[in-house]
Amino acid sequence: MKRHALTKAITLATLLSAASLSAVAADIPLSAVVEADQVTTKVVSVDAANHQVVLEGPEGNQVHVQLTDKAKNLGKLKAGDLVDIKVTRAVAAYLDTDIDKGLPGSTERTGEVRAAPGSDNPGGEAYRQVQVQLKITGIDAKNNRVTFENPKGQSKTVDVVRPEVQAKLKDLKVGQSVVVTYTDILTVTSKSGS
């Protein structure tokens, strides 16, 4: 399964980014979390020409989904079909020990894998990965709080609640950067009508 391999590869890359970057410089992994949600829902309507699909929401409400022109085989999807939707989220953070390395910044990558050519079922997988560099502007180790400056120059103070991350607060210094990588993977698999 090509899509399943992509999911594993991107999730693994996100989790390993903190560890692998530590081999390049004196970077300290802070945390890594993976969460997944899955739902099977019914297709209410399909407008293949306009790349729009309406799905039945969790309480019977209608959820309108606008797809890009890269969505293929929409003509084979019809009202009443069941669609499995799985969302995997991964967040990895590491501490860059260089002080005053530069201004906070961010990068974004996206991509998709569609069903194999000739497949009867529409579906596919897409991912979005955002990496944000946050500058540490304040540390309150006693109260487990850290203040960051984001790429827009805005400050935010966060409570550090995870004990394994609290233990690493002593390693932080004002001026260092924390790099956080967010990865979302959306997998859609269609089934035949019910």
Order of alpha helices (4+ residues) and beta strands (2+ residues): alpha-beta-beta-beta-beta-beta-beta-beta-beta-alpha-beta
